[in-house]
């Protein structure tokens, strides 16, 4: 099946072409909807028509046109495999290779090997619960019921749990207190909600007699009603209680009495539940016992939430420390200093949106008085992008050590990045070599914005769209168009990532390439002064809005 691979916004998204007409634009009725912030894209910009086995691309009189393989189309154009489509800042690739699919993952069932618990499904059980407490409105039970006993139990629980922040130690201690408060309890179990699956999972179990190996038996019917109603449930005699007469999952267990109450978080939603039961007919639980268990469960839930928050805080501290180390490691991948060469000046800046980022630049000295400049932007940001960036840094340095032709080097680098590539993690890239003797600049552009060249008279030159190849890591075996031009005295070249042009202010207005061009035109051509002026202007435009993408800039030029 034919599809469009959209390379934008830090990811590679595949869209199957199953309709006779696929509209692309910012209008709500478009099949491929472009964000409203991309003002270079018209509301109904272009469309792809399905005509038999062929697919045609057609521009819909858009303001900025539609580019196919570097050429702006003027009428319906037949699409071929791996054709490149550019609409505003969006880059897309047409493919007639079907997307590979995977089997759906099954939802995990409630199970845990750490405790011996048996569940029985009773989907058809229509029984009604007759003895309940609304825990949602009475988290600590009714104050008038057994106040002295209740206070003693809460104090005992607080003392036992004081200083316990390890969740695996907290839960068994809660059961120990419950067995002390309820001498008739024979078995107990605590279940907690698994954050990943949303399923209730048994996490702790206790028997009155240590040598007892009998399984704790729980009814999914009871669990469901406790969690849905946020209510505590009491059955004085599970064998004869009419509320469970039709429930084999209760009656067959010959439990004389059981209580089950929810553990409610600070937001009032169930974190889990506590279940205790007894097989001693002379020690049946009463409604007062259910009220007491509700109070203990309320305090236990608070203790669990506190321990979980402390654990999260400690994990966050550990993560932050690791991110600081990672940021230092990533900074070390960037050149410690830029080259100095008679008649030339080089400047670069890197500001990641998070602790680590996916932008990259490097400067390498080559034989023959030449300098190699590498500049890239990994799709996305944060840790995944930083790992790809570190790989790119290594690949570039190793390749340029042996291959010093810019076109051949780009092919080798792309081949390495395609090997074992992570899906959706492509890299836009510029590779340039400056010959300091002949003042010749040779470069390739792989999916990146064209560098802006400021001439001595202040005019701006940019490279044509048709020399721009696909980003690195998209297709192996690609070749790249090499452009060679002389660097005249007084010319300055600016290479930037989309973190510069797409920086936004509080009103969601983009900084934009037009504003960048105007600044470069009006400012003095000295690379460092120009680079600092660009960064200052971007910050002024952002007006305090938090940086949403990595901002990287490289400016170099020849003295007048």
C-alpha positions as CSV (number, residue, x, y, z in Angstrom):
1,X,0.0,0.0,0.0
2,X,1.3,3.5,-0.9
3,X,2.0,5.9,2.0
4,X,3.5,9.3,2.8
5,X,6.3,9.5,5.3
6,X,6.1,12.9,7.0
7,X,9.5,14.1,8.4
8,X,8.5,16.9,10.8
9,X,8.2,17.9,14.4
10,X,10.9,15.6,15.6
11,X,9.5,12.4,14.2
12,X,8.8,10.3,11.2
13,X,5.1,9.6,10.8
14,X,3.6,7.3,8.1
15,X,0.2,8.1,6.6
16,X,-1.4,5.5,4.3
17,X,-2.9,6.8,1.1
18,X,-6.2,4.9,1.2
19,X,-8.5,7.6,-0.2
20,X,-9.0,8.7,-3.7
21,X,-8.1,12.3,-2.6
22,X,-5.7,13.1,0.2
23,X,-5.8,16.9,1.1
24,X,-2.8,18.5,2.8
25,X,-3.0,21.8,4.6
26,X,-4.1,23.8,7.7
27,X,-7.8,23.5,7.1
28,X,-9.8,21.2,9.5
29,X,-11.1,19.2,6.5
30,X,-7.6,18.2,5.4
31,X,-6.7,14.5,5.6
32,X,-3.1,15.5,6.5
33,X,-3.6,18.3,8.9
34,X,-0.7,20.8,9.3
35,X,-0.3,22.8,12.5
36,X,-1.7,26.3,12.4
37,X,1.7,27.7,13.4
38,X,3.1,26.7,10.0
39,X,1.9,29.9,8.2
40,X,3.9,29.1,5.1
41,X,1.4,26.3,4.4
42,X,-1.9,27.3,2.9
43,X,-5.2,26.1,4.4
44,X,-5.8,23.8,1.4
45,X,-2.2,23.6,0.1
46,X,-2.0,20.5,-2.1
47,X,-3.6,17.1,-2.7
48,X,-2.6,13.6,-3.7
49,X,-5.0,11.9,-6.2
50,X,-5.3,8.1,-6.5
51,X,-5.9,7.1,-10.1
52,X,-5.8,3.4,-10.5
53,X,-2.2,2.2,-9.6
54,X,-0.9,5.8,-9.9
55,X,-0.8,8.7,-7.4
56,X,-0.7,12.3,-8.6
57,X,0.5,15.3,-6.6
58,X,-1.3,18.6,-7.4
59,X,-0.8,22.1,-5.9
60,X,-4.0,23.9,-5.0
61,X,-2.9,27.4,-5.9
62,X,-1.0,27.7,-2.6
63,X,0.8,30.8,-1.6
64,X,4.3,29.3,-1.5
65,X,3.9,26.4,-4.0
66,X,4.6,22.7,-3.7
67,X,8.1,21.3,-4.5
68,X,8.7,17.8,-5.9
69,X,12.3,16.6,-5.9
70,X,13.6,20.2,-5.7
71,X,11.3,21.6,-8.5
72,X,8.1,23.6,-8.0
73,X,5.3,21.8,-9.7
74,X,2.9,23.6,-12.1
75,X,0.4,20.8,-12.7
76,X,-0.5,17.3,-11.6
77,X,2.7,15.2,-11.3
78,X,3.0,11.5,-11.1
79,X,4.6,10.3,-7.8
80,X,7.3,7.6,-7.9
81,X,8.8,5.6,-5.0
82,X,11.1,7.7,-2.8
83,X,10.0,11.0,-4.4
84,X,10.6,14.0,-2.0
85,X,7.8,16.5,-1.4
86,X,8.4,19.8,0.3
87,X,5.4,22.0,1.5
88,X,6.6,25.0,3.4
89,X,8.8,23.6,6.2
90,X,7.4,20.1,5.9
91,X,9.4,17.4,4.2
92,X,7.6,14.3,3.0
93,X,8.7,11.1,1.2
94,X,6.3,9.1,-1.0
95,X,6.6,5.3,-0.8
96,X,4.8,2.4,-2.4
97,X,6.2,-0.1,0.2
98,X,3.6,-1.1,2.7
99,X,4.1,-0.3,6.3
100,X,5.2,-3.1,8.5
101,X,2.7,-3.8,11.2
102,X,3.0,-5.6,14.5
103,X,0.6,-7.7,16.5
104,X,-1.4,-5.9,19.2
105,X,-0.1,-6.4,22.7
106,X,-2.5,-8.2,25.0
107,X,-3.6,-6.5,28.1
108,X,-1.9,-8.1,31.1
109,X,-4.0,-10.1,33.5
110,X,-4.0,-9.6,37.3
111,X,-1.2,-11.8,38.5
112,X,1.9,-11.6,40.6
113,X,4.4,-14.4,41.4
114,X,5.5,-12.8,44.7
115,X,2.4,-13.7,46.5
116,X,0.2,-16.8,46.4
117,X,-3.2,-15.4,45.4
118,X,-6.0,-17.1,43.5
119,X,-8.6,-15.1,41.5
120,X,-12.0,-16.3,40.3
121,X,-14.0,-14.5,37.7
122,X,-17.7,-14.0,38.3
123,X,-18.8,-11.9,35.3
124,X,-22.4,-13.0,35.6
125,X,-22.7,-12.4,39.3
126,X,-25.7,-10.1,39.8
127,X,-25.6,-10.1,43.6
128,X,-26.1,-7.0,45.6
129,X,-23.9,-5.8,48.5
130,X,-25.9,-5.3,51.7
131,X,-23.2,-4.1,54.2
132,X,-21.1,-1.2,52.9
133,X,-19.4,2.0,54.0
134,X,-18.9,4.8,51.5
135,X,-15.2,5.3,51.9
136,X,-15.2,8.2,49.4
137,X,-17.1,10.4,51.9
138,X,-15.9,8.7,55.1
139,X,-12.3,8.0,54.5
140,X,-11.6,7.5,58.2
141,X,-14.9,6.0,59.1
142,X,-17.6,7.4,61.4
143,X,-16.0,9.3,64.3
144,X,-18.6,8.1,66.8
145,X,-17.8,4.4,66.2
146,X,-15.1,3.0,68.6
147,X,-13.2,6.3,68.9
148,X,-10.7,5.0,71.5
149,X,-10.0,1.8,69.6
150,X,-9.8,3.7,66.3
151,X,-7.3,6.2,67.8
152,X,-5.2,3.4,69.3
153,X,-5.1,1.6,65.9
154,X,-4.1,4.8,64.0
155,X,-1.4,5.6,66.6
156,X,0.0,2.1,66.3
157,X,0.0,2.2,62.6
158,X,1.8,5.6,62.6
159,X,4.4,4.3,65.0
160,X,5.1,1.1,63.0
161,X,5.3,3.0,59.7
162,X,7.3,5.9,60.9
163,X,10.4,6.4,58.8
164,X,9.5,3.7,56.3
165,X,9.9,4.9,52.8
166,X,10.6,1.6,51.0
167,X,7.3,0.5,49.5
168,X,8.1,-3.2,49.6
169,X,8.7,-2.9,53.4
170,X,5.7,-0.7,54.0
171,X,2.9,-3.0,52.9
172,X,3.8,-6.1,55.1
173,X,4.0,-3.7,58.1
174,X,0.5,-2.5,57.4
175,X,-0.7,-6.2,57.4
176,X,1.1,-6.8,60.7
177,X,-0.8,-3.9,62.3
178,X,-4.1,-5.2,60.9
179,X,-3.5,-8.6,62.4
180,X,-2.9,-6.9,65.7
181,X,-6.0,-4.8,65.5
182,X,-8.1,-7.7,64.3
183,X,-7.1,-10.8,66.4
184,X,-9.6,-13.0,64.5
185,X,-8.1,-12.3,61.0
186,X,-6.7,-15.4,59.4
187,X,-5.5,-14.1,56.0
188,X,-4.8,-10.7,54.6
189,X,-3.8,-9.3,51.2
190,X,-3.0,-5.8,49.8
191,X,-3.4,-5.1,46.1
192,X,-2.1,-2.0,44.4
193,X,-2.8,-0.5,40.9
194,X,0.0,-1.1,38.4
195,X,0.8,2.3,36.9
196,X,1.8,0.8,33.5
197,X,-1.2,-1.5,33.0
198,X,-3.9,0.0,35.3
199,X,-4.5,-3.5,36.7
200,X,-4.8,-4.3,40.4
201,X,-1.9,-6.5,41.4
202,X,-1.3,-8.4,44.7
203,X,1.7,-6.9,46.4
204,X,1.6,-8.3,50.0
205,X,0.1,-11.3,51.8
206,X,-0.1,-12.6,55.4
207,X,-1.4,-15.7,57.2
208,X,-2.1,-15.9,60.9
209,X,0.0,-19.1,61.2
210,X,3.4,-18.8,59.6
211,X,3.5,-22.5,58.5
212,X,0.2,-22.1,56.6
213,X,0.6,-22.2,52.9
214,X,-3.1,-21.9,51.9
215,X,-3.7,-19.5,49.0
216,X,-5.4,-16.2,49.7
217,X,-8.5,-16.3,47.6
218,X,-10.1,-13.2,46.2
219,X,-13.2,-12.6,44.2
220,X,-13.0,-10.3,41.2
221,X,-16.7,-9.6,41.9
222,X,-15.8,-8.1,45.2
223,X,-12.7,-6.3,43.9
224,X,-14.7,-4.7,41.1
225,X,-17.5,-3.4,43.4
226,X,-15.1,-2.1,46.0
227,X,-13.2,-0.1,43.4
228,X,-16.1,1.1,41.4
229,X,-18.2,2.2,44.4
230,X,-15.2,3.3,46.5
231,X,-16.9,1.4,49.3
232,X,-15.9,-1.0,52.0
233,X,-17.7,-4.4,51.9
234,X,-18.5,-6.7,54.8
235,X,-19.9,-10.2,54.7
236,X,-20.7,-11.8,58.0
237,X,-20.9,-15.3,56.6
238,X,-19.9,-15.8,53.0
239,X,-21.4,-19.3,53.0
240,X,-24.9,-18.2,53.9
241,X,-25.0,-14.5,53.2
242,X,-27.7,-13.9,50.5
243,X,-25.5,-11.1,49.0
244,X,-23.1,-13.8,47.8
245,X,-25.4,-16.7,47.4
246,X,-25.0,-16.8,43.7
247,X,-21.3,-16.2,43.8
248,X,-19.3,-19.4,43.6
249,X,-16.1,-17.4,43.9
250,X,-17.1,-16.6,47.5
251,X,-19.2,-19.5,48.7
252,X,-16.8,-22.2,47.5
253,X,-14.1,-20.7,49.6
254,X,-16.0,-21.4,52.9
255,X,-15.0,-18.0,54.4
256,X,-17.0,-17.3,57.5
257,X,-16.4,-13.5,57.4
258,X,-14.5,-11.1,55.2
259,X,-13.8,-7.4,54.8
260,X,-12.5,-5.5,51.8
261,X,-11.9,-1.7,51.7
262,X,-10.3,0.5,49.0
263,X,-7.1,2.5,49.5
264,X,-7.9,6.0,48.2
265,X,-5.3,8.5,47.1
266,X,-5.3,12.2,47.8
267,X,-7.3,12.7,44.6
268,X,-10.0,10.3,45.9
269,X,-9.2,7.6,43.3
270,X,-8.4,4.0,44.3
271,X,-4.7,3.2,44.7
272,X,-5.5,-0.3,45.7
273,X,-7.4,-2.3,48.4
274,X,-7.0,-4.2,51.6
275,X,-8.7,-7.6,52.1
276,X,-8.8,-9.6,55.3
277,X,-10.9,-12.7,56.2
278,X,-11.5,-15.2,58.9
279,X,-12.6,-18.8,59.0
280,X,-13.4,-18.7,62.7
281,X,-17.2,-18.7,63.0
282,X,-17.0,-17.3,66.5
283,X,-15.0,-14.3,65.4
284,X,-17.1,-12.9,62.6
285,X,-16.4,-9.3,61.6
286,X,-19.0,-6.6,62.5
287,X,-20.0,-3.3,60.9
288,X,-17.9,-1.6,63.6
289,X,-14.9,-3.7,62.5
290,X,-15.5,-2.5,58.9
291,X,-15.6,1.1,60.1
292,X,-12.3,0.5,62.0
293,X,-10.7,-1.1,58.9
294,X,-11.8,1.9,56.8
295,X,-10.0,4.2,59.2
296,X,-6.9,2.2,59.2
297,X,-7.0,1.9,55.4
298,X,-7.3,5.7,55.2
299,X,-4.1,6.2,57.3
300,X,-2.4,3.4,55.4
301,X,-3.2,5.1,52.0
302,X,-1.7,8.4,53.3
303,X,1.5,6.5,54.4
304,X,1.7,4.8,51.1
305,X,1.2,8.1,49.1
306,X,3.9,9.8,51.3
307,X,6.4,6.9,50.7
308,X,5.7,7.0,47.0
309,X,6.2,10.7,46.8
310,X,9.5,10.5,48.7
311,X,10.6,7.6,46.5
312,X,9.7,9.7,43.4
313,X,11.6,12.7,44.8
314,X,14.7,10.6,45.5
315,X,14.5,9.1,42.0
316,X,14.1,12.6,40.5
317,X,17.2,13.7,42.3
318,X,19.1,10.7,41.0
319,X,17.8,11.4,37.5
320,X,18.7,15.1,37.7
321,X,22.3,14.2,38.8
322,X,22.6,11.7,35.9
323,X,21.3,14.3,33.5
324,X,23.9,16.8,34.7
325,X,26.6,14.2,34.0
326,X,25.1,13.4,30.6
327,X,25.0,17.2,29.8
328,X,28.7,17.4,30.6
329,X,29.5,14.4,28.5
330,X,27.5,15.8,25.6
331,X,29.2,19.2,25.9
332,X,32.5,17.4,25.7
333,X,31.5,16.0,22.3
334,X,31.4,19.6,20.9
335,X,34.7,21.2,20.0
336,X,36.5,22.8,22.9
337,X,37.6,25.6,20.7
338,X,37.0,26.7,17.2
339,X,39.9,26.9,14.7
340,X,41.9,30.1,14.2
341,X,43.0,30.9,10.6
342,X,44.5,34.0,9.1
343,X,41.8,36.0,7.3
344,X,38.9,34.0,8.8
345,X,36.8,34.0,11.9
346,X,34.6,31.2,13.3
347,X,31.8,31.4,15.9
348,X,29.3,28.7,17.3
349,X,26.7,28.5,20.0
350,X,24.7,25.6,21.4
351,X,21.7,25.9,23.8
352,X,19.7,22.7,24.5
353,X,16.0,23.0,25.4
354,X,16.5,20.2,28.0
355,X,19.5,18.9,30.0
356,X,20.7,17.2,26.8
357,X,19.7,17.8,23.2
358,X,19.9,16.6,19.6
359,X,21.7,19.6,17.9
360,X,25.3,19.1,16.8
361,X,28.3,20.9,15.4
362,X,31.9,20.2,14.9
363,X,35.1,21.8,13.4
364,X,37.9,19.5,12.1
365,X,41.3,20.5,10.7
366,X,42.1,18.6,7.5
367,X,45.4,18.3,5.6
368,X,46.1,20.9,2.9
369,X,45.1,23.8,5.1
370,X,41.4,22.9,5.0
371,X,38.7,23.1,7.7
372,X,35.7,20.8,7.8
373,X,32.5,22.1,9.4
374,X,29.7,19.6,10.4
375,X,26.3,20.8,11.5
376,X,23.3,18.7,12.3
377,X,19.8,18.6,14.0
378,X,18.5,15.2,15.2
379,X,14.7,14.8,15.0
380,X,13.3,15.4,18.5
381,X,15.0,16.5,21.6
382,X,16.0,15.2,25.0
383,X,17.8,11.9,25.8
384,X,16.8,9.9,22.7
385,X,18.0,12.7,20.4
386,X,21.2,13.2,22.4
387,X,22.1,9.5,22.0
388,X,21.7,9.8,18.2
389,X,23.8,13.0,18.3
390,X,26.6,11.3,20.2
391,X,26.6,8.6,17.5
392,X,26.7,11.2,14.7
393,X,29.6,12.9,16.4
394,X,31.6,9.7,16.4
395,X,30.7,8.8,12.8
396,X,31.7,12.2,11.5
397,X,35.1,12.2,13.1
398,X,35.9,8.6,12.1
399,X,34.8,9.2,8.5
400,X,36.6,12.5,8.0
401,X,39.8,10.9,9.2
402,X,39.9,8.7,6.1
403,X,37.5,10.3,3.6
404,X,38.1,14.0,2.9
405,X,35.9,14.6,-0.2
406,X,32.7,16.2,1.1
407,X,30.4,14.2,-1.2
408,X,32.0,10.8,-0.5
409,X,32.2,11.6,3.2
410,X,28.4,12.5,3.3
411,X,27.6,9.2,1.7
412,X,29.6,7.2,4.2
413,X,28.2,9.1,7.1
414,X,24.6,8.5,5.9
415,X,25.3,4.8,5.4
416,X,26.6,4.5,9.0
417,X,23.5,6.4,10.4
418,X,21.2,4.1,8.4
419,X,22.7,1.0,9.9
420,X,20.6,0.0,13.0
421,X,18.9,3.4,12.8
422,X,16.1,4.1,15.3
423,X,12.8,4.6,13.4
424,X,11.9,8.2,13.2
425,X,15.3,9.5,14.4
426,X,16.6,11.1,11.2
427,X,19.2,13.9,11.1
428,X,19.2,17.1,9.0
429,X,22.8,17.8,8.2
430,X,25.2,20.2,6.6
431,X,28.8,19.2,5.8
432,X,31.2,21.8,4.4
433,X,34.9,22.0,3.7
434,X,36.7,25.4,3.5
435,X,40.0,25.5,1.6
436,X,41.9,28.4,3.3
437,X,44.4,28.6,0.4
438,X,41.9,28.9,-2.5
439,X,39.0,30.2,-0.4
440,X,36.7,27.6,-2.0
441,X,33.7,26.3,-0.1
442,X,32.3,22.8,-0.9
443,X,29.2,21.6,0.9
444,X,26.3,19.2,0.9
445,X,22.8,19.8,2.5
446,X,20.9,16.8,3.8
447,X,17.4,17.9,4.6
448,X,18.5,21.0,6.4
449,X,17.7,24.7,5.8
450,X,20.0,26.4,3.4
451,X,22.8,28.4,5.0
452,X,22.5,32.2,4.6
453,X,25.4,33.9,3.0
454,X,25.8,37.6,3.6
455,X,27.6,39.4,0.8
456,X,29.6,42.5,1.4
457,X,26.8,44.7,0.1
458,X,24.4,43.2,2.6
459,X,22.4,41.1,0.2
460,X,21.6,37.5,1.2
461,X,22.3,34.4,-0.9
462,X,20.8,31.0,-0.3
463,X,21.3,27.7,-2.0
464,X,18.5,26.4,-4.3
465,X,16.0,23.7,-3.1
466,X,17.1,21.2,-5.8
467,X,20.4,20.6,-4.2
468,X,18.9,19.6,-0.8
469,X,18.9,15.8,-0.3
470,X,17.1,13.7,2.2
471,X,18.1,13.8,5.9
472,X,20.7,11.3,7.2
473,X,19.3,8.0,8.3
474,X,16.3,7.9,5.9
475,X,17.6,5.9,2.9
476,X,20.9,4.1,2.5
477,X,23.0,4.3,-0.6
478,X,22.1,7.9,-1.4
479,X,24.4,10.4,-3.1
480,X,24.3,14.1,-2.3
481,X,24.8,17.1,-4.7
482,X,28.0,18.9,-3.9
483,X,28.0,22.7,-4.3
484,X,31.3,24.6,-4.7
485,X,31.6,28.4,-4.5
486,X,34.3,31.0,-3.7
487,X,34.2,32.9,-0.4
488,X,34.7,36.5,-1.3
489,X,36.3,38.9,1.1
490,X,33.7,40.2,3.6
491,X,31.3,37.3,3.1
492,X,29.7,35.7,6.2
493,X,27.9,32.3,6.2
494,X,25.2,31.6,8.8
495,X,24.1,28.0,9.6
496,X,21.3,27.5,12.1
497,X,18.8,24.9,13.4
498,X,15.0,25.3,13.4
499,X,15.3,26.2,17.1
500,X,16.3,29.7,15.9
501,X,13.7,30.2,13.1
502,X,10.8,28.4,15.0
503,X,11.4,30.1,18.4
504,X,8.0,31.3,19.7
505,X,6.8,34.1,21.9
506,X,3.9,33.9,24.4
507,X,1.5,34.6,21.5
508,X,2.8,31.5,19.5
509,X,4.3,33.7,16.8
510,X,7.4,32.2,15.2
511,X,10.7,34.1,15.0
512,X,10.8,33.2,11.3
513,X,13.4,33.1,8.5
514,X,12.4,36.6,7.2
515,X,13.3,38.2,10.5
516,X,16.6,36.3,10.5
517,X,17.4,37.4,7.0
518,X,16.6,41.1,7.9
519,X,18.9,40.9,10.9
520,X,21.8,39.4,9.0
521,X,21.4,42.0,6.3
522,X,21.4,44.9,8.7
523,X,24.1,43.8,11.0
524,X,27.9,44.1,10.7
525,X,29.4,41.0,9.1
526,X,31.8,40.1,11.9
527,X,30.9,36.4,12.7
528,X,31.0,36.5,16.5
529,X,29.2,39.9,16.7
530,X,26.6,38.7,14.2
531,X,26.1,35.4,16.0
532,X,25.6,37.0,19.4
533,X,23.2,39.6,17.8
534,X,21.0,36.7,16.4
535,X,20.8,34.9,19.8
536,X,19.9,38.2,21.5
537,X,17.2,38.9,19.0
538,X,15.7,35.4,19.4
539,X,15.6,35.9,23.1
540,X,14.0,39.3,22.7
541,X,11.3,37.7,20.4
542,X,10.7,34.9,22.9
543,X,9.9,37.5,25.6
544,X,10.5,35.1,28.4
545,X,8.7,32.1,26.9
546,X,10.5,28.8,27.7
547,X,12.8,27.5,25.0
548,X,10.9,24.7,23.2
549,X,13.7,23.4,21.0
550,X,17.5,23.3,20.9
551,X,19.0,26.5,19.5
552,X,22.3,26.0,17.7
553,X,24.1,28.5,15.5
554,X,27.4,28.5,13.5
555,X,28.7,31.7,11.8
556,X,32.0,32.0,9.9
557,X,33.4,34.3,7.3
558,X,36.3,35.8,5.5
559,X,37.7,39.2,6.6
560,X,37.0,42.1,4.3
